[in-house]
Amino acid sequence: MRAGLALYAAGVPVDELDVDADPALEARWGALIPVLLVDGRELCHYRLDTSALAAVVAQAAGSSSL
């Protein structure tokens, strides 16, 4: 997923967390890692959903330009 993010969302800030290092995160996401959250909501897990990611990146780009 990391390589896909670098390719499809270059320049977009990403916070990477170790789910296994945090008991609360592991309890919530442990069976679904890797998981990609956008604004606290699950976008995809296991594999990168490039269509969903492209929609989020396009929406973010559109909202930041006037």
N, CA, C and O atoms as a printed pandas DataFrame, in Angstrom:
     atom_number atom_name residue_name chain_id  residue_number  x_coord  y_coord  z_coord
0              1         N          MET        A               1    0.826   -1.186    0.000
1              2        CA          MET        A               1    0.000    0.000    0.000
2              3         C          MET        A               1    0.874    1.255    0.000
3              4         O          MET        A               1    0.533    2.259   -0.625
4              5         N          ARG        A               2    1.989    1.188    0.699
5              6        CA          ARG        A               2    2.893    2.339    0.774
6              7         C          ARG        A               2    3.383    2.741   -0.618
7              8         O          ARG        A               2    3.420    3.928   -0.942
8              9         N          ALA        A               3    3.758    1.761   -1.440
9             10        CA          ALA        A               3    4.249    2.050   -2.797
10            11         C          ALA        A               3    3.137    2.664   -3.649
11            12         O          ALA        A               3    3.388    3.586   -4.425
12            13         N          GLY        A               4    1.930    2.165   -3.510
13            14        CA          GLY        A               4    0.801    2.713   -4.255
14            15         C          GLY        A               4    0.496    4.142   -3.864
15            16         O          GLY        A               4    0.186    4.973   -4.717
16            17         N          LEU        A               5    0.584    4.430   -2.580
17            18        CA          LEU        A               5    0.365    5.806   -2.124
18            19         C          LEU        A               5    1.414    6.740   -2.712
19            20         O          LEU        A               5    1.102    7.860   -3.116
20            21         N          ALA        A               6    2.658    6.275   -2.758
21            22        CA          ALA        A               6    3.724    7.100   -3.325
22            23         C          ALA        A               6    3.468    7.385   -4.801
23            24         O          ALA        A               6    3.801    8.459   -5.301
24            25         N          LEU        A               7    2.874    6.417   -5.493
25            26        CA          LEU        A               7    2.605    6.562   -6.915
26            27         C          LEU        A               7    1.354    7.389   -7.192
27            28         O          LEU        A               7    1.377    8.288   -8.032
28            29         N          TYR        A               8    0.279    7.093   -6.498
29            30        CA          TYR        A               8   -1.017    7.706   -6.806
30            31         C          TYR        A               8   -1.334    8.953   -5.991
31            32         O          TYR        A               8   -2.247    9.701   -6.343
32            33         N          ALA        A               9   -0.611    9.188   -4.927
33            34        CA          ALA        A               9   -0.893   10.350   -4.083
34            35         C          ALA        A               9    0.409   11.044   -3.688
35            36         O          ALA        A               9    0.582   11.461   -2.543
36            37         N          ALA        A              10    1.308   11.158   -4.640
37            38        CA          ALA        A              10    2.595   11.804   -4.369
38            39         C          ALA        A              10    2.359   13.227   -3.863
39            40         O          ALA        A              10    1.555   13.971   -4.424
40            41         N          GLY        A              11    3.055   13.584   -2.823
41            42        CA          GLY        A              11    2.940   14.911   -2.256
42            43         C          GLY        A              11    1.828   15.081   -1.238
43            44         O          GLY        A              11    1.731   16.122   -0.588
44            45         N          VAL        A              12    0.993   14.070   -1.098
45            46        CA          VAL        A              12   -0.082   14.126   -0.105
46            47         C          VAL        A              12    0.482   13.644    1.225
47            48         O          VAL        A              12    1.049   12.553    1.284
48            49         N          PRO        A              13    0.347   14.420    2.289
49            50        CA          PRO        A              13    0.892   13.989    3.579
50            51         C          PRO        A              13    0.171   12.749    4.104
51            52         O          PRO        A              13   -1.056   12.651    4.059
52            53         N          VAL        A              14    0.965   11.816    4.599
53            54        CA          VAL        A              14    0.438   10.555    5.136
54            55         C          VAL        A              14    1.079   10.309    6.495
55            56         O          VAL        A              14    2.299   10.389    6.637
56            57         N          ASP        A              15    0.257   10.012    7.484
57            58        CA          ASP        A              15    0.752    9.604    8.793
58            59         C          ASP        A              15    0.669    8.090    8.854
59            60         O          ASP        A              15   -0.412    7.517    8.717
60            61         N          GLU        A              16    1.800    7.446    9.057
61            62        CA          GLU        A              16    1.841    5.985    9.127
62            63         C          GLU        A              16    1.968    5.570   10.587
63            64         O          GLU        A              16    2.855    6.040   11.301
64            65         N          LEU        A              17    1.077    4.690   11.023
65            66        CA          LEU        A              17    1.072    4.218   12.407
66            67         C          LEU        A              17    1.288    2.711   12.436
67            68         O          LEU        A              17    0.844    1.991   11.541
68            69         N          ASP        A              18    1.969    2.247   13.464
69            70        CA          ASP        A              18    2.147    0.816   13.684
70            71         C          ASP        A              18    0.962    0.314   14.497
71            72         O          ASP        A              18    0.917    0.490   15.714
72            73         N          VAL        A              19    0.014   -0.304   13.827
73            74        CA          VAL        A              19   -1.206   -0.783   14.480
74            75         C          VAL        A              19   -0.883   -1.789   15.573
75            76         O          VAL        A              19   -1.516   -1.792   16.628
76            77         N          ASP        A              20    0.093   -2.634   15.323
77            78        CA          ASP        A              20    0.455   -3.679   16.298
78            79         C          ASP        A              20    1.071   -3.117   17.573
79            80         O          ASP        A              20    1.103   -3.808   18.591
80            81         N          ALA        A              21    1.557   -1.884   17.539
81            82        CA          ALA        A              21    2.199   -1.289   18.708
82            83         C          ALA        A              21    1.208   -0.626   19.656
83            84         O          ALA        A              21    1.575   -0.243   20.767
84            85         N          ASP        A              22   -0.040   -0.486   19.228
85            86        CA          ASP        A              22   -1.053    0.189   20.037
86            87         C          ASP        A              22   -2.220   -0.771   20.262
87            88         O          ASP        A              22   -2.910   -1.127   19.306
88            89         N          PRO        A              23   -2.455   -1.197   21.505
89            90        CA          PRO        A              23   -3.521   -2.173   21.760
90            91         C          PRO        A              23   -4.898   -1.758   21.247
91            92         O          PRO        A              23   -5.646   -2.601   20.752
92            93         N          ALA        A              24   -5.241   -0.494   21.353
93            94        CA          ALA        A              24   -6.552   -0.038   20.880
94            95         C          ALA        A              24   -6.647   -0.121   19.357
95            96         O          ALA        A              24   -7.658   -0.563   18.813
96            97         N          LEU        A              25   -5.582    0.310   18.677
97            98        CA          LEU        A              25   -5.577    0.221   17.213
98            99         C          LEU        A              25   -5.563   -1.235   16.759
99           100         O          LEU        A              25   -6.243   -1.600   15.800
100          101         N          GLU        A              26   -4.796   -2.053   17.445
101          102        CA          GLU        A              26   -4.720   -3.471   17.081
102          103         C          GLU        A              26   -6.072   -4.141   17.256
103          104         O          GLU        A              26   -6.463   -4.970   16.435
104          105         N          ALA        A              27   -6.787   -3.793   18.311
105          106        CA          ALA        A              27   -8.111   -4.378   18.548
106          107         C          ALA        A              27   -9.088   -3.972   17.447
107          108         O          ALA        A              27   -9.932   -4.770   17.038
108          109         N          ARG        A              28   -8.975   -2.743   16.972
109          110        CA          ARG        A              28   -9.904   -2.245   15.948
110          111         C          ARG        A              28   -9.514   -2.672   14.541
111          112         O          ARG        A              28  -10.377   -3.072   13.760
112          113         N          TRP        A              29   -8.211   -2.593   14.199
113          114        CA          TRP        A              29   -7.775   -2.757   12.819
114          115         C          TRP        A              29   -6.891   -3.973   12.574
115          116         O          TRP        A              29   -6.539   -4.244   11.426
116          117         N          GLY        A              30   -6.526   -4.705   13.606
117          118        CA          GLY        A              30   -5.537   -5.770   13.478
118          119         C          GLY        A              30   -5.770   -6.766   12.360
119          120         O          GLY        A              30   -4.817   -7.181   11.700
120          121         N          ALA        A              31   -7.002   -7.156   12.133
121          122        CA          ALA        A              31   -7.301   -8.134   11.082
122          123         C          ALA        A              31   -7.383   -7.491    9.703
123          124         O          ALA        A              31   -7.474   -8.199    8.700
124          125         N          LEU        A              32   -7.354   -6.175    9.636
125          126        CA          LEU        A              32   -7.555   -5.478    8.371
126          127         C          LEU        A              32   -6.316   -4.746    7.865
127          128         O          LEU        A              32   -6.413   -3.980    6.906
128          129         N          ILE        A              33   -5.168   -4.959    8.475
129          130        CA          ILE        A              33   -3.996   -4.198    8.066
130          131         C          ILE        A              33   -3.363   -4.799    6.809
131          132         O          ILE        A              33   -3.358   -6.018    6.634
132          133         N          PRO        A              34   -2.837   -3.950    5.949
133          134        CA          PRO        A              34   -2.818   -2.500    6.096
134          135         C          PRO        A              34   -4.200   -1.905    5.845
135          136         O          PRO        A              34   -5.002   -2.436    5.077
136          137         N          VAL        A              35   -4.443   -0.807    6.505
137          138        CA          VAL        A              35   -5.706   -0.087    6.353
138          139         C          VAL        A              35   -5.384    1.378    6.084
139          140         O          VAL        A              35   -4.448    1.932    6.659
140          141         N          LEU        A              36   -6.162    1.995    5.211
141          142        CA          LEU        A              36   -5.974    3.404    4.893
142          143         C          LEU        A              36   -7.198    4.174    5.356
143          144         O          LEU        A              36   -8.322    3.909    4.927
144          145         N          LEU        A              37   -6.956    5.135    6.242
145          146        CA          LEU        A              37   -8.024    5.995    6.741
146          147         C          LEU        A              37   -7.845    7.392    6.157
147          148         O          LEU        A              37   -6.727    7.877    5.988
148          149         N          VAL        A              38   -8.967    8.018    5.855
149          150        CA          VAL        A              38   -8.965    9.409    5.407
150          151         C          VAL        A              38   -9.915   10.149    6.329
151          152         O          VAL        A              38  -11.108    9.853    6.380
152          153         N          ASP        A              39   -9.377   11.107    7.051
153          154        CA          ASP        A              39  -10.163   11.859    8.032
154          155         C          ASP        A              39  -10.875   10.930    9.009
155          156         O          ASP        A              39  -12.025   11.165    9.382
156          157         N          GLY        A              40  -10.177    9.871    9.420
157          158        CA          GLY        A              40  -10.715    8.950   10.414
158          159         C          GLY        A              40  -11.663    7.892    9.880
159          160         O          GLY        A              40  -12.134    7.049   10.643
160          161         N          ARG        A              41  -11.953    7.917    8.586
161          162        CA          ARG        A              41  -12.847    6.927    7.982
162          163         C          ARG        A              41  -12.049    5.976    7.096
163          164         O          ARG        A              41  -11.117    6.382    6.401
164          165         N          GLU        A              42  -12.430    4.711    7.135
165          166        CA          GLU        A              42  -11.733    3.711    6.329
166          167         C          GLU        A              42  -11.986    3.947    4.844
167          168         O          GLU        A              42  -13.130    4.027    4.397
168          169         N          LEU        A              43  -10.899    4.058    4.093
169          170        CA          LEU        A              43  -11.000    4.170    2.644
170          171         C          LEU        A              43  -10.845    2.785    2.013
171          172         O          LEU        A              43  -11.580    2.421    1.095
172          173         N          CYS        A              44   -9.876    2.022    2.522
173          174        CA          CYS        A              44   -9.667    0.672    2.018
174          175         C          CYS        A              44   -8.780   -0.095    2.991
175          176         O          CYS        A              44   -8.143    0.489    3.867
176          177         N          HIS        A              45   -8.752   -1.403    2.822
177          178        CA          HIS        A              45   -7.846   -2.232    3.607
178          179         C          HIS        A              45   -7.333   -3.374    2.731
179          180         O          HIS        A              45   -7.894   -3.655    1.672
180          181         N          TYR        A              46   -6.274   -4.020    3.177
181          182        CA          TYR        A              46   -5.559   -5.081    2.469
182          183         C          TYR        A              46   -4.852   -4.560    1.217
183          184         O          TYR        A              46   -3.630   -4.663    1.104
184          185         N          ARG        A              47   -5.617   -4.002    0.283
185          186        CA          ARG        A              47   -5.051   -3.496   -0.963
186          187         C          ARG        A              47   -5.526   -2.067   -1.188
187          188         O          ARG        A              47   -6.611   -1.677   -0.754
188          189         N          LEU        A              48   -4.698   -1.305   -1.867
189          190        CA          LEU        A              48   -5.032    0.083   -2.151
190          191         C          LEU        A              48   -6.138    0.144   -3.204
191          192         O          LEU        A              48   -6.010   -0.435   -4.283
192          193         N          ASP        A              49   -7.193    0.830   -2.892
193          194        CA          ASP        A              49   -8.282    1.083   -3.835
194          195         C          ASP        A              49   -7.936    2.371   -4.567
195          196         O          ASP        A              49   -8.218    3.467   -4.082
196          197         N          THR        A              50   -7.317    2.231   -5.746
197          198        CA          THR        A              50   -6.817    3.408   -6.449
198          199         C          THR        A              50   -7.951    4.324   -6.913
199          200         O          THR        A              50   -7.770    5.540   -6.976
200          201         N          SER        A              51   -9.102    3.764   -7.234
201          202        CA          SER        A              51  -10.245    4.600   -7.644
202          203         C          SER        A              51  -10.734    5.456   -6.482
203          204         O          SER        A              51  -10.985    6.649   -6.649
204          205         N          ALA        A              52  -10.867    4.856   -5.318
205          206        CA          ALA        A              52  -11.304    5.605   -4.140
206          207         C          ALA        A              52  -10.266    6.652   -3.759
207          208         O          ALA        A              52  -10.616    7.774   -3.394
208          209         N          LEU        A              53   -8.988    6.287   -3.843
209          210        CA          LEU        A              53   -7.922    7.232   -3.519
210          211         C          LEU        A              53   -7.917    8.397   -4.503
211          212         O          LEU        A              53   -7.766    9.548   -4.096
212          213         N          ALA        A              54   -8.079    8.112   -5.789
213          214        CA          ALA        A              54   -8.105    9.176   -6.799
214          215         C          ALA        A              54   -9.255   10.136   -6.539
215          216         O          ALA        A              54   -9.100   11.346   -6.703
216          217         N          ALA        A              55  -10.396    9.616   -6.140
217          218        CA          ALA        A              55  -11.547   10.476   -5.836
218          219         C          ALA        A              55  -11.260   11.383   -4.651
219          220         O          ALA        A              55  -11.613   12.562   -4.674
220          221         N          VAL        A              56  -10.628   10.850   -3.622
221          222        CA          VAL        A              56  -10.298   11.642   -2.434
222          223         C          VAL        A              56   -9.272   12.719   -2.780
223          224         O          VAL        A              56   -9.407   13.868   -2.361
224          225         N          VAL        A              57   -8.250   12.345   -3.546
225          226        CA          VAL        A              57   -7.207   13.316   -3.925
226          227         C          VAL        A              57   -7.811   14.411   -4.793
227          228         O          VAL        A              57   -7.492   15.586   -4.612
228          229         N          ALA        A              58   -8.677   14.045   -5.732
229          230        CA          ALA        A              58   -9.319   15.041   -6.606
230          231         C          ALA        A              58  -10.218   15.973   -5.808
231          232         O          ALA        A              58  -10.244   17.180   -6.047
232          233         N          GLN        A              59  -10.953   15.403   -4.860
233          234        CA          GLN        A              59  -11.838   16.225   -4.031
234          235         C          GLN        A              59  -11.010   17.197   -3.188
235          236         O          GLN        A              59  -11.366   18.368   -3.056
236          237         N          ALA        A              60   -9.913   16.710   -2.621
237          238        CA          ALA        A              60   -9.061   17.573   -1.805
238          239         C          ALA        A              60   -8.437   18.691   -2.665
239          240         O          ALA        A              60   -8.333   19.835   -2.223
240          241         N          ALA        A              61   -8.034   18.351   -3.869
241          242        CA          ALA        A              61   -7.442   19.359   -4.759
242          243         C          ALA        A              61   -8.474   20.388   -5.153
243          244         O          ALA        A              61   -8.164   21.576   -5.247
244          245         N          GLY        A              62   -9.694   19.948   -5.385
245          246        CA          GLY        A              62  -10.758   20.870   -5.767
246          247         C          GLY        A              62  -11.169   21.786   -4.643
247          248         O          GLY        A              62  -11.511   22.945   -4.878
248          249         N          SER        A              63  -11.142   21.284   -3.424
249          250        CA          SER        A              63  -11.581   22.111   -2.298
250          251         C          SER        A              63  -10.525   23.115   -1.866
251          252         O          SER        A              63  -10.836   24.102   -1.198
252          253         N          SER        A              64   -9.263   22.863   -2.251
253          254        CA          SER        A              64   -8.212   23.793   -1.833
254          255         C          SER        A              64   -7.965   24.896   -2.857
255          256         O          SER        A              64   -7.243   25.853   -2.580
256          257         N          SER        A              65   -8.568   24.762   -4.047
257          258        CA          SER        A              65   -8.380   25.820   -5.031
258          259         C          SER        A              65   -9.633   26.675   -5.128
259          260         O          SER        A              65  -10.746   26.175   -4.962
260          261         N          LEU        A              66   -9.456   27.948   -5.393
261          262        CA          LEU        A              66  -10.602   28.872   -5.482
262          263         C          LEU        A              66  -10.887   29.237   -6.903
263          264         O          LEU        A              66  -11.813   30.002   -7.170
